[in-house]
Amino acid sequence: MEKVQCNGTNVDLLIQGGHFLVAAPKIVYIESNAHRVLFHILDNAGELREYYIYDSLNHVQEEIEQLGFIRVHQSYLINKTYI
């Protein structure tokens, strides 16, 4: 099972406790540290929340770059909407 999949304009994350479906525009940026990929996501109240999966940033980039994410550093993907 893939840990991250693009589903139209949404991103489906397989996190501990199940699936988390998030609209791509809510993802501000993604960072990687070792094999832990951390998603920084705006919730409905405008607060920044963090969710992580164990995967490589390269794999995550392959899955979601068509949704407007760009690699700005070896450890960061940023949603172009927030630039």
C-alpha positions as CSV (number, residue, x, y, z in Angstrom):
1,M,0.0,0.0,0.0
2,E,1.3,3.4,-1.0
3,K,1.8,5.9,1.9
4,V,1.0,8.9,-0.2
5,Q,-1.2,9.0,-3.4
6,C,-2.5,11.8,-5.5
7,N,-6.3,11.6,-5.9
8,G,-7.4,14.3,-8.3
9,T,-6.7,17.6,-6.3
10,N,-6.4,15.7,-3.0
11,V,-3.6,13.9,-1.4
12,D,-4.3,10.6,0.4
13,L,-1.9,9.9,3.3
14,L,-1.6,6.6,5.0
15,I,-0.8,7.6,8.6
16,Q,-1.0,5.7,11.8
17,G,-4.7,5.3,12.6
18,G,-5.8,5.1,8.9
19,H,-6.1,7.3,5.8
20,F,-6.1,11.1,5.9
21,L,-7.5,12.8,2.7
22,V,-6.4,16.4,2.4
23,A,-7.0,19.0,-0.3
24,A,-3.6,19.8,-1.9
25,P,-4.1,23.6,-1.4
26,K,-4.2,23.0,2.4
27,I,-0.6,21.6,2.3
28,V,1.8,24.5,2.9
29,Y,5.0,22.6,2.7
30,I,6.6,19.2,3.2
31,E,9.9,18.4,4.8
32,S,12.0,15.4,5.1
33,N,14.3,14.2,7.9
34,A,15.9,10.8,7.4
35,H,13.0,8.7,6.2
36,R,10.3,10.7,8.0
37,V,8.3,13.0,5.7
38,L,6.4,15.7,7.6
39,F,3.4,17.4,6.0
40,H,2.6,20.9,7.3
41,I,-1.2,21.3,6.7
42,L,-3.6,24.2,7.4
43,D,-6.7,23.0,9.3
44,N,-10.1,24.6,9.0
45,A,-9.3,27.1,11.8
46,G,-6.2,28.3,9.9
47,E,-3.8,26.5,12.3
48,L,-0.8,24.7,11.0
49,R,-0.9,21.0,11.8
50,E,1.8,18.3,11.2
51,Y,1.3,14.8,10.0
52,Y,4.1,12.4,9.1
53,I,4.7,9.2,7.1
54,Y,7.8,7.1,6.7
55,D,8.8,7.4,3.1
56,S,11.3,9.2,0.9
57,L,10.8,12.8,-0.2
58,N,11.7,11.7,-3.7
59,H,8.7,9.3,-3.8
60,V,6.4,12.0,-2.4
61,Q,7.6,14.5,-5.0
62,E,6.9,12.0,-7.8
63,E,3.3,11.5,-6.5
64,I,2.3,15.1,-6.0
65,E,4.5,17.5,-8.1
66,Q,1.7,17.8,-10.7
67,L,-0.4,19.5,-7.9
68,G,1.9,22.5,-7.8
69,F,4.7,21.5,-5.4
70,I,8.3,22.4,-6.2
71,R,11.5,21.2,-4.6
72,V,13.4,24.2,-3.1
73,H,16.0,22.2,-1.2
74,Q,16.9,18.5,-0.9
75,S,14.7,18.3,2.2
76,Y,11.7,20.6,1.3
77,L,8.8,20.7,-1.1
78,I,6.7,23.9,-1.1
79,N,3.2,24.5,-2.4
80,K,3.6,27.3,-5.1
81,T,0.4,28.9,-3.7
82,Y,2.4,30.0,-0.6
83,I,5.3,31.6,-2.4
